Amino acid sequence: PGPGPVGPGPLVGIRKGEHPMNDPGYRVHTVDGYEILVGRSARDNDRLSLRVARPRDLWLHAHGFAGSHVVVRPALPGDARDEGDRPATADVPKPVVERAAELAAWHSKARNARGKVAVHLCRGEDVSKPRGAPVGQVRLRRHDTVKVYPRDWTSGDP
């Protein structure tokens, strides 16, 4: 017997909840030269927070609510060839932090909350996974808090 038929078939080697190679498992938005990465599921949040985020990237999450992990980092320059060409994360401008915090609140169970939502933010180096913690749960060594209204400004609505 020779090789099997060639053509479309089931995806092999991809477990339930995983994404094909061309889907990173997070949404990417760009604001003022910064990428805002928003996790899609608990498994994606782990990958985004613990593998994709670099130590100096900014990390955000709606406090006290299940929801997406959000990472802010400088966008790759237009002539960049790989990740090594990405500029280092310096101080992220306040308007970019506010936009990212609004997305963190929007992509959480706090979406319909009345009033402002507390969003924790820290550097990627301050995010870790406790041994035995459930998928999507992390520990913050230190953090700051901003309060914002949940808003999905990516949809084009004001």
Backbone torsions as a table, in degrees:
resi	resn	phi	psi	omega
1	PRO	NA	133.8	-179.0
2	GLY	-90.5	-166.6	179.8
3	PRO	-65.3	156.7	-178.5
4	GLY	-72.1	176.4	-179.1
5	PRO	-64.8	148.2	179.3
6	VAL	-99.0	137.8	178.0
7	GLY	147.0	-176.3	-177.5
8	PRO	-65.0	145.2	179.0
9	GLY	-160.0	-170.6	179.7
10	PRO	-66.6	150.7	175.8
11	LEU	-71.9	127.3	-178.2
12	VAL	-102.1	137.5	175.7
13	GLY	84.4	7.3	177.4
14	ILE	-111.8	118.9	-179.1
15	ARG	-83.2	162.3	176.4
16	LYS	-56.5	133.2	179.7
17	GLY	89.8	-8.8	177.2
18	GLU	-94.8	162.6	-177.5
19	HIS	-113.2	151.2	173.3
20	PRO	-59.7	163.8	-175.2
21	MET	-55.5	-32.5	-176.6
22	ASN	-84.3	-1.6	178.1
23	ASP	-116.1	108.6	-175.1
24	PRO	-72.6	-13.2	-179.2
25	GLY	90.3	12.2	175.4
26	TYR	-148.1	152.9	176.3
27	ARG	-85.2	147.4	178.6
28	VAL	-122.1	125.9	175.9
29	HIS	-124.6	148.9	179.6
30	THR	-118.8	132.2	178.5
31	VAL	-138.1	120.3	174.0
32	ASP	48.4	42.8	177.0
33	GLY	83.9	10.3	177.9
34	TYR	-121.2	142.1	172.3
35	GLU	-90.6	137.1	173.5
36	ILE	-115.9	114.1	-177.7
37	LEU	-101.9	128.2	-175.6
38	VAL	-121.7	115.5	179.7
39	GLY	-62.4	151.4	-177.4
40	ARG	-102.8	-27.9	-177.7
41	SER	-145.4	173.2	179.2
42	ALA	-59.7	-43.1	178.8
43	ARG	-64.2	-41.9	177.8
44	ASP	-65.0	-37.2	177.3
45	ASN	-60.0	-43.7	177.7
46	ASP	-59.0	-47.6	-178.2
47	ARG	-63.3	-45.6	-179.6
48	LEU	-62.1	-46.7	-174.8
49	SER	-74.5	-34.7	-170.9
50	LEU	-105.5	-18.3	-178.9
51	ARG	-118.4	-42.6	-175.7
52	VAL	-80.9	-45.9	-177.8
53	ALA	-64.6	138.1	175.8
54	ARG	-96.1	163.6	-174.7
55	PRO	-54.0	-36.9	-176.1
56	ARG	-94.1	-1.4	176.1
57	ASP	-67.8	154.9	177.6
58	LEU	-89.1	135.7	-178.6
59	TRP	-120.7	137.5	-178.7
60	LEU	-137.0	153.5	176.8
61	HIS	-162.1	139.8	177.5
62	ALA	-65.2	123.0	-176.5
63	HIS	-71.4	127.9	174.0
64	GLY	82.6	6.3	-179.2
65	PHE	-132.4	144.1	171.2
66	ALA	-67.7	141.1	179.3
67	GLY	173.0	-177.7	-176.2
68	SER	-70.0	144.0	167.5
69	HIS	-84.9	143.4	-177.1
70	VAL	-127.0	135.1	178.9
71	VAL	-123.3	135.9	177.5
72	VAL	-117.6	130.8	178.2
73	ARG	-151.6	159.0	178.2
74	PRO	-61.1	141.1	177.1
75	ALA	-70.3	152.7	175.7
76	LEU	-66.4	136.9	175.0
77	PRO	-61.6	156.0	-177.3
78	GLY	-57.9	-28.8	-178.5
79	ASP	-96.7	9.9	-177.3
80	ALA	-71.5	145.5	178.7
81	ARG	-105.7	-29.6	-179.2
82	ASP	-153.9	179.2	-176.7
83	GLU	-56.4	-31.4	-179.1
84	GLY	-65.3	-17.0	179.6
85	ASP	-86.5	-3.5	-177.8
86	ARG	-72.3	133.3	177.6
87	PRO	-64.6	156.7	177.4
88	ALA	-69.9	148.2	177.9
89	THR	-76.4	119.4	174.9
90	ALA	-98.7	-152.6	175.8
91	ASP	-72.7	122.9	-179.3
92	VAL	-77.7	130.5	-179.4
93	PRO	-59.4	146.1	-176.8
94	LYS	-54.5	-42.3	179.4
95	PRO	-62.1	-33.2	178.0
96	VAL	-70.8	-41.8	177.1
97	VAL	-60.5	-43.3	-179.9
98	GLU	-63.8	-42.4	177.9
99	ARG	-61.4	-44.7	179.9
100	ALA	-64.7	-40.4	179.2
101	ALA	-65.2	-38.5	177.1
102	GLU	-61.3	-40.2	178.0
103	LEU	-68.1	-40.0	178.6
104	ALA	-60.4	-41.6	178.9
105	ALA	-69.6	-40.7	-178.8
106	TRP	-64.6	-43.0	-178.6
107	HIS	-89.0	46.7	178.6
108	SER	-145.1	175.1	176.4
109	LYS	-68.4	-7.9	178.9
110	ALA	-86.1	3.2	-174.9
111	ARG	-49.8	-41.7	-176.7
112	ASN	-100.8	16.9	-179.5
113	ALA	-66.4	147.6	174.2
114	ARG	-87.0	133.7	179.4
115	GLY	85.3	-170.2	-176.2
116	LYS	-81.1	154.2	-179.5
117	VAL	-114.1	135.7	176.1
118	ALA	-76.7	129.9	178.0
119	VAL	-122.7	123.5	176.9
120	HIS	-80.5	141.9	174.8
121	LEU	-139.0	145.3	179.5
122	CYS	-159.2	179.5	174.3
123	ARG	-83.0	154.9	179.2
124	GLY	-56.5	-32.2	-179.0
125	GLU	-67.5	-15.7	179.9
126	ASP	-94.6	5.5	-179.9
127	VAL	-105.4	128.9	177.5
128	SER	-142.6	166.9	-179.9
129	LYS	-111.7	117.9	176.8
130	PRO	-66.5	144.5	177.7
131	ARG	-57.1	129.5	177.7
132	GLY	80.5	2.7	-179.3
133	ALA	-69.7	148.7	178.0
134	PRO	-62.9	159.6	177.8
135	VAL	-57.3	133.6	177.9
136	GLY	89.8	-8.9	-179.0
137	GLN	-98.3	132.1	179.6
138	VAL	-131.8	170.0	177.1
139	ARG	-117.9	139.4	177.3
140	LEU	-106.8	127.1	179.4
141	ARG	-71.4	-41.4	174.7
142	ARG	-153.8	155.5	-178.5
143	HIS	-159.7	161.3	169.6
144	ASP	-110.8	170.4	179.5
145	THR	-132.9	135.8	171.0
146	VAL	-120.9	153.0	177.6
147	LYS	-116.1	128.4	-177.7
148	VAL	-141.7	162.4	170.6
149	TYR	-84.3	135.8	175.9
150	PRO	-61.0	130.0	-178.3
151	ARG	-155.0	133.8	174.5
152	ASP	-103.2	85.8	-179.9
153	TRP	-74.3	-7.5	-178.5
154	THR	-77.2	-17.0	-178.0
155	SER	-79.0	-9.0	179.5
156	GLY	93.7	-8.2	177.3
157	ASP	-79.9	141.9	-179.9
158	PRO	-69.9	NA	NA
